[in-house]
């Protein structure tokens, strides 16, 4: 029934040398629907009994849940911001889901999701991150890394709602390994970093305009915070310039097309090189669904 593809391991000696770390890239760009989100979506669609799944997504989870629902013959409705990249909106529709566009300056995605939940009381409301099935689905990525025998000091992954990093932390805890998990977050959307500084879950004032559209969220999920507050090694705040440099480095030195959110892990090493120097570091490249026009602009001149 088309389960998630194993992650693609890329060894990039030039990029490793450039960053000053013993680098392993775990690329989810070749995952079904182009990002790690299919891991979570497949776990949701294969486990819930409801025939209709509704969710809110900036794009990647929307495409993933749309495809997963099509595999299990379920109806799917996805709330998306009207400013979401066209490539992501089109993908959700092409995978068979209904798209409900919302102007997030006037109404939050979660508010609209709540309205749809009342309209369709028999539907399963899937959070792209704050859902036990999502977290468990994402944990499979780290489980794969360990099954390959990779002896990792650190895993760095992007954070938006916290579904990926929470899954990684759970897998590390189950394995009994001492591998540290770090979250990479845009400094323009740094609610996770602010939450760790405050010792409690903090919300951002609005959905920021960071180039890393997958991280444009107001806050982490409650279940994610519960896991991350005890198990995450830290949050690395990444500037827009470092995100863009991450995209360019992945293209130029590893032959990988990453969307800006997917390049956050490389941006984190650029932001705090001394923390990771000479360590065995796995950077998760979470997805490759970049808007073509934007991507062409980002890699111009390489």
Secondary structure, 3 states (H helix, E strand, C coil): CCCCCCCEEECCHHHHHHHCCEEEEEECCCCHHHECHHHHHHHHHHHCCCCEEEEECCCHHHHHHHHHHHHCCCEEEEEEECCCCHHHHHHHHHCCCEEEEECCCCCCHHHHHHHHHHHCCCCEEECCCCCHHHHHHHHHHHHHHHHCCCCCCEEEEECCCCHHHHHHHHHHHHHCCCCEEEEEEEHHHCHHHHHHHHCCCCCCCCCCCCCCHHHCCCCCCHHHHHHHHHHCCEEEEECHHHHHHHHHHHHHHHCCCCCCHHHHHHHHHHHCHHHHCCCEEEEEECECCCCHHHHHHHCCCC
